[in-house]
């Protein structure tokens, strides 16, 4: 049914049109207002559209400029590299530090060359040395290019790097060298420039018993100071130097002990600093506080420890241990509430409480010639690596530091001149361990002495029955280090190779090898029959290890 309005419109169409006309005539003002407001709204809409497209264009322009015009900072591409020096000798020293600030660790080492044709920027005569002299060199860890090199000593007796230096421009880093004979010199690690240079205070016949030990700031100049132990005849003396200027603080002090090399700086739980060194089958110690007061005649603000005063004999400055073996190595190891002391003698490995000096545990060993290293066999559980025995009788032992329990052992015959073992933390809170030796369990026969081969092995605790043979080196290895060259990216090993005797110059080489590349081309050595994976799966699994640095 039609609506009444529609019906009426159909019957009287003209009437409806008249009504609309009348309505239009009655509202001319309203229409005029509507027509006036329409252009304003159109203009506003057009402005909004223009602003939108202009903003879009600006955003696209910014993205284009950032992506294609402004270059991204170059990230150094890590490479395997090697540097050779002809007719040269080298020393047992390697250090890692980011020298050119490209976020990749660089390499510092020492060499002495008799070849005048080698590319050397400065001659020995420029620094007051006779030819040939010892150079310190810094090379890029990314590609092996030489960053700087300079003469530093006639013959290097001692060198220590990464020692903080306060400069006007901020905190820098230095390598400190002491020649034999020669000056006591500090070199800026980043530029190679001399920071200070002083005559050595050591006698001509003195032998150095320790590396530079960094002690608290004794002369209040804002930088840690340096302590050096030396021996002339049977007398052991301590020498304190300013870490900022290199000047000797006070005079040399006799320690009144007959210690040997291998000294250690230990901090007790009360904050007292002690110098420890092996004295045959005893442990000798002397407080840094008393050394400073004897050297200068002034009081020191350093802490003292009443427990250590009672334990260490006041006259002899030594702790008598219940062991008949001579002490060869001393180490600080993390303990509960502070550091404990690990002692390795000719008969046993012992852990002493770092405060009370009481015996925690003992593990019998036959002959340990190398200093132990630390790593993690279980997640976040510290272990110590002991190389027990020599030659074909050598064994690798991993001991739990907290209990002394044996975690893992493996016979791995060693060769004379094998470098020290190393470890590197992995992302699973364990460590990858690197051992040198000659593996003979697979039927290999010992190599002839005239053709020695140093074999490098990788061990990870997640595969206790597997060793990876990473490399075989026939050259004499002077120094070896494994390091994380770039945080979160890659680990590598550095080999410093050269003549065994400093009196016979030959080829000196510095080479860097990435661990991942070595793993992928390695030989799998199975310590027991069978195993869950084939060789390729083992390589693939260990090549995916991620390393991190505790520093």
Steps between C-alpha positions, in 0.01 A plus 500: 500500500632847404571760760251796511773751419616305200141461381435870527821580312395270223150657473621860529856510356495869426395574852806315628731690267345826610564402858868439428526825311339685786744336744794608286374853480448512874859393579732703271713614790565145612615397154724801474668409828545141384660610174738730687612226743564239229824660359642537853450130568655410164803712574545335843473155347757593234740631764470176697573297189801717413641473853456120496680453170772747600563306825505174307750644252727626779495160674584320177780750432650443847488121452665534159778724634574271796488182289686603185684829541640501858745208517469254790810473720735236365517187713840338461484163331696251704757301308755228553840663460873447542798738530860387442833654605817356348822445696338593830438370852200546728401473867234321702256789503158560343241757606150585373344846507270705276765746383332661197157504671322297232347267765733218393787393724845577358829320564822625662827304488880544507760417238862573420617494140847520347360563151539867408266461204195440721251785500577673829394861556762585759851373542652377825740794498209745520414358842857468623542125438759318297392282206335251531253599769159380617187646340149499640236474227122536493303340216130510415310198622260534206747479209857490637601845379770669707351776717834614643841363593799655672830414672443445871802323652840356422389159630158469661509367854143578601191643332147556625212656305149633572626699798274807551658843462340831598552762230367854453261365235373222729595145594733332252679166494871425496750226436784518753835346405821445688808422293798282582695727515307810416246756613169463676251623241123544459345505152148617417314190380289699254772705331836342583630831636722516808317600818808493723853365491731451802826317563451160659554481876599131485859383517668339199500156660144519633244248379130586495279270707157634412297687245396853590249466783237773510457621858270773639584866445776549758618848398148647466538609136177332386656198325578147625870452572735217400700257709789297363694222673861432402780282627871569506704223654279355773332827591141563384411870475180690434483812280194728497436732203241768434250368247453850360856632465721192535710658773615269777317549829751496784789254478523126446405280793634157591227242557732289720393180321665262256204473266486389139313629196122477485390774740137591550302798633227378735227706668360359825134525593579799722650686203867458590745458208773235527780395267536121498780296344623139518783430743589134438225304680375809688289799406665837559302819538548869565235771533502784248429739787825412681700507174382853427568619854853356491570648156380852584509531878139623488179347634266337251121506497487141371316240704678249724382150587548369854430139396776505240739664745446206733517230232809629318810480717598860579871432468511253212190636318397149402228240547626144546282256310447131567661401171849384417475608137634828370234754401509581127182700435268737691155612386208703629167321444151634578362373829215577738522863601841555340793327333659173608855383427587210271851360551662245270805321636709217364278251682152646539248763403357678806229758562541731801233723648580853388452647846585234756768327286358164608505201266176440308601198288802319353535309173815297444688562176826369358656791310333827398727720290246752371284744691138373528214681328139554606176426316149364547433128454145524634278807467636768733718246685866597490759237407879505489696332219813314612756362253636208700818330379718554194564336165304181436384494866323837484137514609243781490303521826197719571434548873203662671646807671256492792556132593810375317297220339616366163254604228676374185836353407667401176845375405647743249875460439682830468804622314776720633409857416124450492324827592284542808138385491222758477126534562224728377151537656204392289142627504375184676700599813766240433841543336670379188846363585800503267785253553827445316657160465523186291201270508599134463185311596391455138803296403732785410864443578716759673659735254869513442683767702630644174144568380295612803133586454312707756131403485229732632187336643160638598294346780151602613338339806171430316693237298729339759598216264612725214811702416528709185846519347496858372852546362847350466792742526858399423657838583624588848215671687624778729162628622134408457172665599129440444279806524159638414597751235156653453228491769228253405653426160816294468781344696847441362840369599826685445831318450838667538764277338874543474845359576538305824819690589540879496856447377395348166276736297250348260144542380263663752128473422185629665184325381131524589257212440126516563378218723187438293704446183736263681206302640337454160822354355603306813553128555268336754683286758271264691625414847252213529330278244167607359322824565169665420620706203705443189813706442330763289226549760766542771679767295174678427398494867830638628523757221179655635648570843460860608779653707497785746755689703508523880692827484 
